[in-house]
Amino acid sequence: METAGYLAAIFIGVTLGLIGSGGSILTVPVLVYLFGIQPVPATAYSLFIVGITSMTGSISYFRKGLVDIRTAFIFGIPSVIAVFFTRAIVVPAIPDEIFSIGNHIITKSILLILIFALLMIFASYSMIRKDKRQTTEIQRIQKFSYPLVLTEGTVVGTLTGLVGAGGGFLIIPALVHFLKIPIKSAIGTSLVIIVINSLSGFLFSLNTSVIDWKLILSISAAAITGIVMGSSISHKIDSNTLKPAFGWFTLLMGIYILVRETVL
C-alpha cells in the first residue's frame, strides 16, 4: 500500500502545482488509508507535508512577483492564532470516545475523519461549480476589507488546525472575489498563507504527536516532486478544465469516506 501512497503523494503535488488548491485535501486520507497512520497524528503529518510542498510551489510565484505580501501577512495573523488555539486546546480537549450509536462508538479519530469527509464534499463543490464571474488577468482596483480578511483567516486557520488541510479551496475564492486579486496572484498568495498556517500548526503539534521523520520526509519528497512537475506543465493545461474533474474525484472520495466510516 505504501507504493500507492507515494504515487498519491506525487498526485497531490501535481494537483497543487496545476490548480493551486484542492490537492492538500487528499493528504489525510492518503496517510490514513494508504500509510495506516491514525487520524489524529495524520493531521499533524499532513500539516508538515502540505506546508513544505506549498513552500516549494510558492518560490516561482515569489520570483514572478505574484505574491501579495500585505494580504498574506494580514490573513496569516488570525490564521496562526486560530491554528494555535485549535491544535493546542481544541483537539487535545476532544475526548477519545465521544458518543455511541448502538454498538457503533464515535471516537475522536472517527469524528476527525468524518469532519474531513464533509470538508472534502464542500471543497468539491467549490471546484465543480462554474463561476460566471471568471477573473481575468486585468488588474482591478483592490478594495481591502480588513474585517473580511480577518474573518476568513480565522475560519481557514481553525479548519487547518482541526483537520490538517491547507484551505486553498477557501483562500483563493476569497482573494479573487472579495479582494479582487488576479487569479495568478491569488494562487501565489494562497500558497504562502498555506505555508504559514500549516507549518505553524505542525510546530504547535510537536508536543502532542510522535513524528516518524523518515516517513514524513519521504512522503514530502514525493509531494514536492509532484508540485515541481505540476508547476512545469501548468502553462500547457487549462486549469479551468482540470479543476472540475478533480472536484468530482474529491466528491467521490468524500462520499466513500463517509460510507466507510459510518456504514461499513
Secondary structure, 3 states (H helix, E strand, C coil): CHHHHHHHHHHHHHHHHHHCCCHHHHHHHHHHHHCCCCHHHHHHHHHHHHHHHHHHHHHHHHHCCCCCHHHHHHHHHHHHHHHHHHHHHHHHHCCCEEEEECCEEEEHHHHHHHHHHHHHHHHHHHHHCCCCCCCCCCCCCCCCCHHHHHHHHHHHHHHHHHHCCCCHHHHHHHHHHHCCCCHHHHHHHHHHHHHHHHHHHHHHHCCCCCCCHHHHHHHHHHHHHHHHHHHHHHHHCCHHHHHHHHHHHHHHHHHHHHHHHHCC
